[in-house]
Amino acid sequence: MYEFVKLAKKLKMAQIHITDIQYIEINSQDGLDFKYKPDVPKLKLVGNILNIENEDEDEEEGVLFLTQKQLNQVLADKDIELKVQDDRWFPNRALTKEQSKKVGLVGIDAEFLGSAGDLKCFEALKVF
């Protein structure tokens, strides 16, 4: 488990895209102050994230906290099957280029929460 480090500076909005999914699990981390529906349980998606507002960076491994409804919006009509193993959901097989492209086309307005080790952490505010 990564220790979550909050940044002292003002939280930053970003438009991000998911380009690969390693796994999804129910968020069990305490102490996170979510802005979008704070009373709704969040899922934690770990995968590759592209922050299109930071042109200097390529996609990188990160964490996206989102609701079940938001996850459904991201995965809708993408033909991605998930399998459960040890309380985590994994893609049945590696995403094809076509699936990565379809998932990557889904825009997400997110708020940068901070870092957990080398992972940048975001909260999904709006999926479009």
C-alpha angles and dihedrals in degrees: 000000000000121000109238116231117197118211116236093216124084113290113256130225118226140175108229139178128205111230100174138010121218097174145323126221140166109273109250097170116117127209099044116132106213119195100194110073095329093192094056114090113250132221121218115225115194116195146094115320128190116206102202093191091063103065093179094066132070121214112296139184111276148147127254120192111206143151125258089253092053091048090051089052091052094048099038113128093355097113091232114151120198127207125201120233125161094346092308130105116225129184108261088236136357112292114263120232088257093052092047089050092050093047090044091056090063108096120214126194103212141171120231107235101181137266136304106197105306093340122101111218126214137179116219111232100170135008118204 
